[in-house]
Amino acid sequence: MFTRMNISHLRLRIPAFFFALAMVSAVNAQAGKESSKESTPAKVKPPGKKPTGNDLLKEAVIGMSKLRSYHAAGSFSIAEKKATLSGDFAVGAVDIQVLGFDGKIAFRRALNDKFWISHDSGKTWEKDTAEQMTALLSVAVTSPLSVEHKIWEQGEFTIVGGEKLGDEEVLHVQKQEKAKEAAMDFWLAKDPKLGLVIRRASFVIASDDGEFPVVMAYSELNDPVNIVDPSAAKPSGGASDAKPK
C-alpha cells in the first residue's frame, strides 16, 4: 500500500524497519508511557478565558493516550482508488481487516512481536512475511492519538462548531491548509467515563508512493477485546476470527 510515510503535519518520516519494532507497542505506549508523561493536570486557565481548539484537542489526545483498547475503522485514498481498514487495537496486540487498493482482502494480526496473515477471512493463518505492512497501518491509525507528536502545537486549530456523527454530538476542530501543510480535522466528543475523546480524524499521509488522505473513526473505547494467537485457536475460530466489523 505504501512504504515509508509521514503524517502531515506530524512529519513522520521513519524507515520502514522501525515500524516493525514499534507497532505492537503503539497502544501500550499510549496507555502507559505517554499517559504518564501527561498525567499532571493542565494549568488552570484564568477565569473567563474560553479554551481554544488547540486546548480541546490536547485534552482529547491525552484522554485517548490513556486507553487500553479501542476499535478503529477508516479509509486511505489515492487518485480514484480507496483502501479500507477495520480492527481492534489493544496493549501489545492488533487485529485488523484490510481491503487493499488492489481489491484484495487480508486479515492481519500481531501479538507480542509475532505477526500473522490470513487470505481467507480468518479461516486459516500463516506467518506474515510482510509484517512491516501491519506495522505501517498500525502507526497510521495510532499516530494522531499520540501525546508524543503534540499535534495541538502544530498550527492553529479553530473551532468549526458542533456537529453530529450518527446520534452523537461532536465538536469539529480544524487546522486549515497552509502552504505545503495539509488540513487536519478532528471531531471531539464528551464521553461520560473517559472525558473528551477523539471520535474521528482526517489527515494526510505523505509516503514515497504519494499522498494518502485518511479518514479514521474511533469507537468501543476501552471495551474488552480478545486477540489470540491463531496457532493456538480452535479451527472454528474465536471472536477475533469473525468477519470485519
C-alpha positions in Angstrom: 0.0 0.0 0.0 2.8 2.4 1.0 6.4 2.0 2.1 7.6 4.9 4.1 5.3 7.7 5.3 4.8 10.8 7.3 1.5 12.3 8.5 1.1 16.0 7.6 1.7 17.9 9.7 3.1 15.3 12.1 6.1 14.9 9.7 6.7 11.2 10.4 9.4 10.1 8.0 10.8 6.9 9.7 12.4 3.9 7.9 10.1 1.0 7.5 12.1 -1.3 9.7 11.4 0.9 12.7 7.6 0.4 12.4 8.0 -3.4 12.7 9.7 -2.8 16.0 7.3 -0.1 17.2 3.9 -1.4 16.0 3.0 -3.9 18.8 3.8 -1.3 21.5 1.8 1.5 19.9 -1.2 1.2 22.1 0.9 0.2 25.0 2.9 3.4 24.7 -0.4 5.4 24.7 -1.8 3.6 27.7 1.4 3.6 29.7 4.5 5.7 28.9 2.6 8.5 27.1 -0.1 8.8 29.6 2.4 9.1 32.5 4.2 11.9 30.7 1.0 13.9 30.6 -0.6 12.7 33.8 -0.3 16.0 35.6 -3.3 18.2 35.3 -3.2 21.1 32.8 -2.7 24.5 34.2 -5.9 26.2 35.4 -6.8 28.9 32.9 -7.7 32.4 34.1 -11.5 32.8 34.8 -13.4 33.9 31.8 -10.9 32.6 29.2 -12.5 30.0 26.9 -10.5 27.0 25.7 -9.2 27.2 22.2 -9.4 24.5 19.6 -5.8 23.6 20.5 -6.6 23.3 24.2 -9.5 21.0 23.4 -7.5 18.9 21.0 -4.7 18.5 23.6 -7.2 17.4 26.2 -8.7 14.8 23.8 -5.4 13.4 22.7 -4.3 13.0 26.4 -7.5 11.2 27.1 -7.1 8.9 24.1 -3.5 8.1 25.1 -4.7 6.5 28.3 -6.9 4.0 26.6 -6.2 0.3 26.9 -8.1 -0.7 23.8 -10.3 0.6 21.0 -11.8 -0.1 17.6 -10.7 1.8 14.6 -12.3 1.9 11.1 -11.5 4.1 8.2 -10.1 4.6 4.6 -7.0 5.6 2.7 -7.4 7.2 -0.7 -5.2 8.0 -3.7 -6.5 9.2 -7.0 -9.7 7.2 -7.7 -8.7 4.3 -5.5 -9.7 3.6 -1.9 -8.5 1.1 0.7 -10.3 0.4 4.0 -9.2 -0.8 7.4 -11.2 -2.1 10.3 -9.9 -3.6 13.5 -9.2 -3.8 17.2 -6.1 -2.3 18.9 -5.1 -3.3 22.4 -1.9 -3.3 24.5 0.7 -5.2 22.6 -1.9 -6.6 20.1 -3.5 -5.6 16.8 -6.2 -7.4 14.8 -7.2 -5.7 11.5 -9.0 -6.5 8.3 -7.8 -4.6 5.3 -9.3 -4.2 1.8 -6.4 -3.0 -0.3 -6.1 -0.8 -3.3 -5.9 -4.0 -5.4 -9.3 -5.1 -4.2 -7.9 -8.0 -2.1 -8.9 -8.6 1.5 -6.3 -9.6 4.1 -6.7 -10.2 7.8 -3.6 -9.1 9.7 -2.8 -9.8 13.3 0.1 -9.1 15.6 0.6 -10.3 19.2 3.7 -10.0 21.4 6.0 -9.3 18.4 4.6 -12.1 16.3 2.8 -11.4 13.0 0.2 -13.5 11.1 -1.9 -13.0 7.9 -5.0 -14.7 6.6 -6.2 -14.6 3.0 -9.5 -16.5 3.6 -11.2 -14.2 6.2 -9.6 -15.7 9.2 -10.2 -19.4 8.5 -6.5 -20.2 8.2 -3.5 -18.2 9.2 0.2 -18.2 8.3 3.3 -16.3 9.4 3.3 -12.8 7.8 6.4 -12.3 5.7 5.5 -8.7 5.1 5.0 -7.8 8.7 6.0 -4.2 8.2 2.7 -3.5 6.4 0.8 -4.3 9.6 3.2 -2.1 11.4 2.7 0.8 9.0 -1.0 0.6 9.1 -1.0 0.4 12.9 1.2 3.6 13.1 -1.2 5.3 10.7 -4.1 4.6 13.0 -2.4 5.4 16.3 -0.1 8.3 15.5 -2.8 11.0 15.5 -3.7 9.9 19.1 -0.1 10.1 20.3 0.9 12.6 23.0 4.4 12.3 21.8 3.6 14.1 18.5 1.9 17.0 20.2 -0.4 17.8 17.2 -2.0 20.5 19.2 1.2 22.5 18.9 1.4 22.1 15.1 -0.6 25.1 14.0 -3.8 26.8 14.9 -6.8 24.6 15.4 -10.0 26.6 15.2 -13.4 25.5 16.5 -15.6 25.0 13.5 -18.7 24.2 15.6 -21.0 21.5 16.8 -22.0 18.6 14.5 -23.5 15.2 14.7 -21.8 11.9 14.0 -24.7 9.5 13.9 -26.6 10.2 17.1 -23.7 11.7 18.9 -23.0 15.4 19.4 -19.4 16.2 18.5 -17.2 19.3 18.2 -15.3 19.9 15.0 -11.9 21.5 15.3 -9.7 22.1 12.2 -6.3 23.3 11.1 -6.7 24.8 7.7 -4.4 24.0 4.8 -1.4 26.3 4.7 1.4 26.3 2.1 2.5 22.7 1.8 0.8 21.6 5.0 -2.5 19.7 4.5 -5.5 20.5 6.6 -6.2 18.4 9.7 -9.7 17.8 11.2 -10.7 16.2 14.4 -14.2 15.6 15.8 -14.3 15.5 19.6 -16.9 14.0 21.9 -17.5 14.0 25.6 -17.5 10.5 27.0 -19.3 10.2 30.4 -16.5 7.9 31.7 -13.4 9.0 29.7 -13.9 12.7 29.3 -13.1 14.4 26.0 -12.1 11.9 23.3 -11.5 11.8 19.5 -14.3 10.2 17.6 -13.0 10.9 14.1 -9.8 12.2 12.5 -9.0 13.4 8.9 -5.4 13.9 7.9 -2.9 13.2 5.1 -0.1 10.6 4.9 2.8 11.5 2.7 4.8 8.5 1.5 7.2 7.6 -1.2 4.2 6.3 -3.2 2.3 9.6 -3.0 -0.1 11.4 -0.6 -2.9 9.4 1.0 -5.9 11.3 2.5 -7.0 9.3 5.6 -10.3 9.4 7.5 -10.3 7.3 10.7 -13.1 6.7 13.3 -12.5 5.5 16.8 -15.1 3.6 18.9 -15.6 1.0 21.6 -13.1 2.8 23.7 -11.7 0.6 26.5 -14.1 -2.2 25.6 -12.5 -5.6 26.2 -11.0 -7.3 23.2 -9.9 -10.9 22.7 -7.0 -11.0 20.3 -5.5 -14.5 20.4 -2.6 -16.4 18.8 -4.2 -18.0 15.8 -1.9 -21.0 16.0 -3.4 -21.7 19.5 -7.0 -21.0 18.4 -9.6 -23.7 17.6 -10.1 -24.4 13.9 -13.6 -22.8 14.0 -12.1 -19.5 15.2 -13.0 -17.3 18.1 -14.4 -13.8 18.4 -11.3 -12.2 16.7 -11.7 -14.5 13.7 -15.1 -13.2 12.8 -15.9 -11.1 9.7 -14.7 -7.5 9.7 -16.9 -5.1 11.7 
